[in-house]
Amino acid sequence: MSSEPTSTVIDPDAVIWSASEADREGRPLLVLMHGYGSHEGDLFGLAPSLPLEPVIAALRAPHAAPWPLDGWSWFTAKAEGGPRRDEVNDSADAVIAWLDSLTVKPTSVGLLGFSQGGAMVLQLLRRDPKRFGYGLVMSGFVTPGDEPGDVELAESKPPVFWGRGTIDEVIADSAIVRTTDWLPAHSTLSGRIYEGLGHGINPQGVADARAFIERNL
């Protein structure tokens, strides 16, 4: 992980928690990361359908999405040649710095992200492979290029769930191909392709996510 300072930070006041600080002691943590142009309340709506054991923390991405979107982003969308590595890593490092700042340390950390948030799940695994127990990538993708953590991931192969729809017109075909090639070599992969689903999460996807988390707690 880079030690260079960055102005990219996670706003701790924008984090939505499923439990008070007093109720987080001795429990695992599940970090939720929303998609492009959305907000921390989006994926938090899944909380009642997810396992009760983990404390859930829904983060707000650190960058305001460009007008006319009224939301937030982890990195610039539709950048030429794919997301910029420095932007993605700055956001990943901001999440790691936020985790380091927690006064109540979780027993383990899992990740769930949608779209750009799904890309963040994989980038966090690549950035700090030992920190995270598992990841769920919903309608997401791996960003281009190599990362120092890729070698370790190829050896440890942490559990990763990848779910996507057959008619998702948001994620580029090149990103799907890249992710299809990358994940089997760097994770213990499970997942599902949902017939007739566009860029979203359907009830079956939520049920699959719950079962995956329960298996990996």
N, C-alpha and C positions, 0 to 999 in steps of 0.2 A: 504494500500500500504506500502511496506517495506521502511524503512528509511535508510537502510544500503546502503553505496555507492557501485556503480557498474561501471565497465569500459565499459559497453555496452552503446553506445550512437548512436543517429541518426545524421548523418553528415548533417548539415544544408546547406552546399554548394552543396550537391547532390540532394536536393529536387527540383522537377520540379513543378513550379507554373503555374496556368492558368491565373493569374492576377498579375500585379505589386503590390507592397506594398501599393501604393497610392489608388489602386482600390479595396482593400480588406476591407475597413472600412464599418461597418454596414452590413456585409454579412455573411451568413452561410458558413461553411467549410466542404468539403468532402475529407477525407483522403483515399488515395489509397495505398494498400500494396500488392506487387507482390508475386509470388510464389517462390518456392525453385529453386535456380540456375539462377534466372532471375535478373532483374534490374528495376530501377525506371521508365525507359522509356516504359516499357512493357504495363502496364495498362493505362498509360497516353494516349495511342492511342485511348482509349475509350472516352476521353474527349469531342470530337465533337458530340458524340451521347448521352451525358448525359445532364441534365437540365443546363441552363445557370446561374440560380440564385446563386448556391453555387460556391465559390472559390474552385478550386481543387488543392490539394497538393499531389503529388506522392512521396512516401518515398523510400529510398534505405534501405534494411535490413542491420543490423549492422555487420553481420559476412560474411567473404568471404566463399563461398561454396568450398568444397574440390575439388582438381584436379580430373578429367579433366574439371570440370565445370568452366566456366568463368562468374560467377555471384555471387549472394549474398543469404544469408539464415537468417531466423529469429531464427532457432534452429537446432540442429543436426537431420538429417533425419534418419528414420528407426532405431531409438534407441530402444533397447530391452525394451519391455513393453510400448512403446509409448514415446512421447517427454518428456524430463526431465522438471519437474515443475520449477526448478530454472532458466533454460535457457529461457523458455517461459515467465516467469514473469520478468526476466531481460530485455527482449526485449520489453515487454508491458510497463514496467516502463520507458524505454528509450523513447518510443513514448509519454508517458504522460509528461515526463520532457521536451521534445521538444515542446509540446503544451504549457507548462507553460512558455517557453522562448519566445514565439511569441510577438512581440511588438504591432501588431494589433490583438486584441482579436476578434475571430469570435462570431457571435450572437448565434450559435449552432454548434455542431460537429457531423457529420455522418461518418460512416466507411464503406469501401468496400474493400474486400480482396479476392484474388484467392489462393486456395490450402493452403500452409502455411500461406499466408496472410489472408485467411479466418479463420484459427485457431486463428490468432492474433486478428481479429475482436471480436470473442467471448471472448478471454482472456482479452481484454481491457474492454469489458462490465463487466466482472466479477471482474476486478481489480479496476474499478472506475465507478460504475453503474450510478451515477448522472451526469457524465460528457457528456455522449454520447446520442444523440437523437434516433439513429437507426443504424442498421448494415446490411450489405449485405455479405453473405458468399457464394462465388462462388466456387464450387467443393472443399469445405473445411470441417472442422470437429471441434468438441470440444475436447480439450485435457483431459486426464484422471485426476481423483482426484477431490477433493472438494476445493472451494475457499471461503474466507469469504464473498465475494460479492454475492454468489449464493442465499443466503437467501433473500437479498434485491431484486435481479432479480426475484425471485419467486413471490414477492409481486407486483413489478412495471411492470413486463412483457413488456419490450420495444419492439418496432417493429423490427422484424428480417426477412429477406428474405434468404432462402436457396435454391440454384439452383445446380443441379448436373445431370450428364448424366447416362444413363442406362448401358453404357459399359465402365465406368471409372475403369481402372485396376490399378490406382496409389494409391487411397485411400483404405486402408484395410477395409474389411467387418466389422471387429470389431469396427473400428472408425465410420463407417456409422451407425451401430446399436447403439453405444453409443450416437451419435448425435441425432438420431431419438428419443431416450428416453429422452434426456436432454432438447432439444429445446422447446417442448410443455409446459414443467413445468417452464421454465425460460424466456419465451418470448411470444409476440403475433406473432405467426409464420405464414408466408405465403411463397410460393415458388412453384417450379415446378421441376419435373423430366423430363429431355429431352430425348426422344426416339432416340437411335442411336448415342448419343453424348458420346465421351470419356472424357478424362481429359482436359477440355477446356471450353471456353465460346462461344456460338453460337449467331447468330444475334437475335434469339428470346430471349435469355438470356439477351442481351444488352437492348432490348426493355422492357423486364420485369423489369430490374434494373432501367431504366429511369422512368417507371410508378411508381415503389415503392418509389423512391426518391421524385418524385413530390407529392405523397400522404403524405409524412412525413416531408416536409419542413415547 
